[in-house]
Amino acid sequence: MDTVSLSGKELAAAMNADTRARAVALTENATAPHLALVVANDDPASAWYVNSLRKAADRLGIACDTIDLGPSADAATIRAELSARSEDPGIDGIMLQTPLPAGVTLEEVSSAIAATKDVDGVSPLSLGLLAAGRPGFAPATAAAVVELLDHHEIPLAGRRVVVVGRSNIVGKPLALLLLAKDATVTVGHSRSTDLAAITGSADVVVAAAGRIGLIGGDDIGEGAIVIDVGTNEAPDGAIVGDVDAESVRGRAAALSPVPGGVGPVTTALLMRQVVIAAEVRHSG
Ligand code: NAD
């Protein structure tokens, strides 16, 4: 079987063109969209990602401040910064970068982000709104998976979709978004027994565990659609996903590549959410 590559590049380019036009319109109206990136780590992968977000914002006409609180910031300091940015009338979107300092959980600090500015949907309130089917921002990575599937016209209604990973920012919100698309959703995780039998009977498998090679050809059914969310650093420094592409190719009907699949759509979606937050805030 020929395995189709589910690229995210063309979709991301189309989304970015739309976002840029909307950012220009906001700027002409003296309401230029403005993102605050809050960082509290000295992790090189995080620094690389922050830099790429800054460049993306710049290309799209979105102003971007980076607030670096350092790797030893405590929860109170991070919450105070997020509260201040939430109340700052010049800021439209807030993104809190991970990892956080040791001992600080995302849940305890992210609740200080106003839901209207929570463009990466990380706060417990945003997750609750998503669960209840109310308007709000979904985490960009989870939403990007659904956008990518839609873009490639992969039907979800009534189909068996298995998400591997249950984090609050990827697996869990993705399961909610897929349910809203009428998929029959199963969530696999590190304590699931016989995961291969679960993924093997799915029409669509989404790997979001952060484990290199977790999903191989033997773990999927013939003709399955496979989405690889994993972004892992291989021993040789290359960025690789959770899927063993070599063994999956030829057996899957389609596979999203890493890099070039979910990743560019995630960044495009995050930037679009900043522009939406600005449009909503300035429409009243
Ligand atoms: P996380 O570590 O918070 O959660 C990982 C989840 O995977 C957990 O729920 C755990 O139960 C599950 N898991 C771990 N090992 C497993 C195993 N052996 N079998 C089954 N389940 C297992 O990670 P996260 O923040 O949700 O990120 C997941 C992956 O997605 C990572 O590789 C991350 O880098 C990537 N990611 C990609 C993007 C993107 O834009 N492409 C964005 C965010 C995260």
Boltz pocket constraint, residues with backbone or C-beta under 6 A from the ligand:
constraints:
  - pocket:
      binder: B
      contacts: [[A, 141], [A, 164], [A, 165], [A, 166], [A, 167], [A, 168], [A, 169], [A, 170], [A, 171], [A, 188], [A, 189], [A, 190], [A, 191], [A, 192], [A, 195], [A, 207], [A, 208], [A, 209], [A, 210], [A, 211], [A, 214], [A, 228], [A, 229], [A, 230], [A, 231], [A, 232], [A, 262], [A, 263], [A, 266], [A, 267]]
      max_distance: 6.0
